[in-house]
Amino acid sequence: EVARLGDRAAYVLFCIGAPLAVGGIVLSRDIIMVMAGPHFLPSTVPLAILAVTLPVSFLQVTLGYTSVAIDRYRPLLLVGLGTLVVNIAANLVLIPRFGPTGAASTLLGSEVVSLSATYVVFRHLSGVQVRWLSLWRPALAAGVVLALAAARDHVWADLNHVVGLLVGGALV
């Protein structure tokens, strides 16, 4: 039952996180133009990177909450502490050189490390193996929608920024 519910939760949350990530990538320029204006256009890359962290974080949270639900969460506190240390160290190295893009990349990397470590510990503690291959459909759909990034300049880039965001958002 834990395996079935864990797989279902991972699938549902990935189905939510993947479109948010793709939307953040495809629409990052439009979001910045509407929210902050052209002066902040350099922040489109960090925003896109941060968007990619969403499905990764959702999957990690699924494992964490499942561990709490089956009362097998205590060793995950060490995973969280280790991830924090990795995050701080990477930030100290990457932010001075790459600025906000380095910080966003550090968060994405930390989330991947956290997901990986949480899964290893979760699997060891619970004996449950998540069926990652079941995520292929939403991953494929997200990959196809990423093609809209190439169409942006031809479809909605010349529209008013708010209208462009709405058109791009509807397409995504």
Salt bridges, closest charged atoms under 4 A:
GLU1 OE2 - ARG4 NH2 2.91
ASP7 OD2 - ARG131 NE 3.02
ASP30 OD1 - ARG152 NH2 2.83
ASP71 OD1 - ARG74 NH1 3.35
ASP153 OD1 - ARG152 NH1 3.44
